[in-house]
Amino acid sequence: MAFVSVLILNFCCIGLFSRSSFLVIYFWYESSLLPIIYLITYYGGYTDRLVSRVIMLMFTSVFSLPLMISVWVFFTYCGSDNFYLINIIGLESLPWWICVMGIVGFRVKLPLYGIHQWLPIAHVEAPTYGSTLLAGLLLKLGGCALFRCYFFLNGFNFVIVVVGLIRISLIYSVCCCCMQSDYKRLVAYSSVFHITFMFFVFTSNFASCFLILLVVIVTHGLTSPLMFGLVGATYSIYGSRLIINLGGLLRLAPFLFFLSLMSFLLNVPTPPFVSFLVEVFRFICLVSIYIYSHFIIFTILFIVIVLSLCYNLI
């Protein structure tokens, strides 16, 4: 049944990427949560997996309602739910809160900090292959849906409202990473931090940022499942996920130590890996966009880089 759940999840992804109807995209987007809930419920190794299932369903049902309302508003305004037609017509005349309602359902799946509470619980309760699917595939559906439904970000007032919140959540999320003692929860919070940084660039509404964001999604979709796989392998050796109890891995499993070191270098990031180029281009993009707030951008980037180095050195 686990293999069937993976096939259903892949079928949901195919349905999401092969349709132009906003309502059909919404259907497949929400249906993709069902296989991962099944994996957590029946294959999770912890007693609180039922609580994790309830929390995931609660976040999905609450934040998918504004997305459904926005689908109805867009259909009423444009006379069609084809997102290509909506992109052509434009939605500048709509109030900014309609765009916020439309994007909040995608932000939950990314997830952005503030509505991420379901993610660490789901990762902790899920089995290792469930965490790799959740980090490598399910979380990327939110970013890919934002790529396809870019008309959500056409309002300038919307960008002004969101950017201030993202600046605060960016620093706060990396601080949460520094205070984690659970290895698996630390990897989960690092995913939240990277996705929040990605959304900070995404709200810039700058055409050249899409290539950078695409590379970020692909690299994070490869490195994050690798790290969760290493968490599962390390847990099988030590029987614990507490960072204070993990030591001497080079002596016990040299190859696993090498993979952990490579994942660390990919996550920092350092040259000559692709993540280093992503950070460089992302920095150039931020400075070129927010041209009137260079001091604020440099301050935020300096704090974030130092704190991210701290939790990676742990």
N, C-alpha and C positions, 0 to 999 in steps of 0.2 A: 504493500500500500504506500510505502514511502516513495517508491519509484513512480507510482501512479500520480502522487501528489506533485512530484517534480515535473511530470509531463503536463499536468493541468496548469501548473504555473507557467511553463513555456508556451502553452496554448493561449493563455491570457496575454502574454507579452506579444505574441503574433497578432492577436486581435487588436491590441492597443496600437501597434505600429502600422497596421494595414488598413485602417479605417480613417475616413475624414469627417465622419459625423461626430459631433461633440457628445451627443447622448450615448452613442455606442462606445466611444472612448471612456466616458464616465463609467459605463457598465463594466467593461473589462478592467478598468483601473481599480474599481472596488472589489471585483471578483478575485483579483490576485491575492487578496489577504486570506482567503479561505484555506488554500493549501498549507500556508505557513502556520495557521492556527491549528490545523489538524496535526502537523508535525510536532508542535509544541505540546499539544494535549496528550498525544498517545506515545510520543517518543522522548519527551523531556525527562531528564533524570532527577528532578527535584520535586519536592512536595508542593511548592507554590505555583506550579505551572497552570493550574486552573485559575488562579488569581490573575496571572499574566494574560490568559485568554480573555478574561472579562475586561481587563484594562485596555487591551488592543481593540476589542469590539466597541468599547465605550468611546475611545478617541475617534475611531473610524466613523461611527454613527453620528456623533455630535458634529464633527467638522466636515462631514460629507454633505450635511444638509445645506449649508451656505453655498457649496459648489453646485448642488442641484437647483437652488434658487437662481443662481447666476446663469445656469443653462436655460432656464425658463425666460429670464430677462433678455438674454441674447437672442433667443428665438422670437420673442415678441418684438424686439427692436429691429432685427434684420430679416425676419420672415423665414429663416432657415437656421439649421444647426450645423451647417458645414463651416468648419473653422477657416477654410481658405477664403470663403465669401466674407466672413466676419473680419478677417485681416485686411481685405480689400476695402470694405466699407469704412472701417475704423470706428473706434468707440470713444473718441475724445469728448463727445458731448455728454457721455454718461458720467455720473458722479464717481468720485474715486473709491467710495466704499463698495460699489459694485465690483470693482476690480479686486478689492481686498477679499470680498466674499468668494470670488472666483478662484483666487490663488491660495486660499487658506487650506483647501482640501489637498492640494499638491504639496504644500509646506509640511503637512503632517507626515507624509510618506518620506520626505527627504531625509530626516526631519530637521526643521529649524529649531534653534534653542528657544525654549519657552513652551513648546508643544511637543517636546521630545521625550516626555516622561515614560511613554510606553516602550521606548527603544531599549534602554538598559535592562529593564525587567524582562523583555522578550528575549534579549540575547543571553541573559543569565540562565533563564529557564529552558531555552531551546537546546537540542543536541548540537554537536559540532557541525554536522552537515546542514542543519537548519540555520545555524548562525551564518555559515558561509553563503547560503542562498539568500538569507535576509539582507546581508551586507552587500553581496555582489550583484544581486539582481533586483530584489524588491525595492530597496532604497533608491535605485537608479531610475525607477519608473516615474517618480515625482519630478526629477530633473528633466527626463526625456519628455514628459508631458508638458512641462513648462516650455521646452524648446518648440514643441508643436503648437502650443496655444500661447504664443508670444503676445497676442493682443491684450492679455491681462495687464501688461506692463506699459501700456501706452499713455497712462495718465501721469503727468509730471507731479501732481500733488501726492499721488500714491507713493512715488519714489521718495519724496521729502519725508513722508510719515515713516516709511519703513527703514530708511537708511540710519536714522538716529537710533532706532531700536536694535538694529543689527550691530552697530558699533559697541553698544553696551553688552549685548549677548555674546559677542565675539570674545571679549576679554573675560567675561564671567564663565564661559564654557571652558576656556583653556585653564582658568583657575580651578575649576572642578576636576579637570584631568590631573592637575598636580596633587590633589588631595585624595585620590583614589588609592585604596589598598588592595582591591580585588583586580587581578590581572585581566579578566574578561570584561569587567565593567570599565576598566581603563581604556581598553581597545574600543569599546562601544562609545564612550564619551569622546575619544579622539575622532571617531567618525562624525559625531555631531559637530565638533569643532571645525573639521575640514569642510563639511557641507555648509556650515554657517559662513565660512570665508568665501565659498563658491557663490552663495546667494548674494553676498556683498558686492561681488563683481557683476552678477547677473542684473541687479537693479540699476546698474549704470546706464543701461539702454544704449550701449556702444557696440557698433557692428563687429569690430575686430575682436571683441571679447568672446564671441561664440566659439571660435576655434579653441581658445584657451579653456573655456568651460567644458568643451567636449573632451579635451585631453585630460582634464581633471576628473571627469566622470569615469573615463576609461581606466586611468591609472589607479584611482581609488577603488574601482570595481575589481581590480586585480590584487592590490596590496592588502585591502581590508579582509577578504576571505583568506589570504595567506596568513595573516596575523591570527585570525580566529582558529584556523587549522593548527597553528603553532600553540595556541592556548590549549586546545584539546589534547595535543600530543604531550605538552608539558604536564597537564593535569593527570594523564595516564601514568606518568613517571613518578610525580611527587605526591599525588593524591590530594593536592591543595592548590587553590588559586591565589592565595595570599602572597603578595610580592615579597614580604619579609621572609617567607619560608622557601623561596626559590633561589637557589644558589648552587654553584658547582656543576652547572649544566655542561661545561666543556669536558669535564671528566666523565660524566655519566653518558652523554650522547653528543659526540663531537659534531655529527652532521646536523642534528637539530640545533645546536649552538650556531653553526654556520648559517642556517636558514633564519634564525632569530636575528643574527647580526645583519643579514641582508635586508630583512624587513625593517630593521631599525634605520638603516641607511636610506631606504626608500621612503620612510616616513618623515625623516628630519626636515627637509631633504638635503642631499649632498650631491656634488658633481661626481661622476658624469652621468647620473641617473636622470630619467625623464622628469621626475618630480622637481628637480632643481631648475630645469628650464621653465617648468610651469610656474614656479614661484617667481622667477625673474620676469617673465612676461606678465604675470599677474600684477607685480609691483609696478611695472611700466604702465600697464593699463589703468591702475588706480590713480597714479600720479597724473596721467594725461587727462583723466576724466574730471577728478575733483581738483581742478587747477587753482581754485580760490581757497583751498583749505589744506595746503601742503603741510603745515605744521601739525595739524590734527592727524593727517594720514601717516606722517612719519612717526608720530608719537604712538599711535595705535599699532603700527607695524613693528616698532621696536619692542613694545611690551609683549606683543603676541609671539614674536620670534624667540625672545628670551624665555618666556614661560613654556613654549612648546619644546624648546631644547631641554628645559628642566624635566618635564614629564617623560620625554623620550629617554633621557639619561637614566631615569629610574629603572 
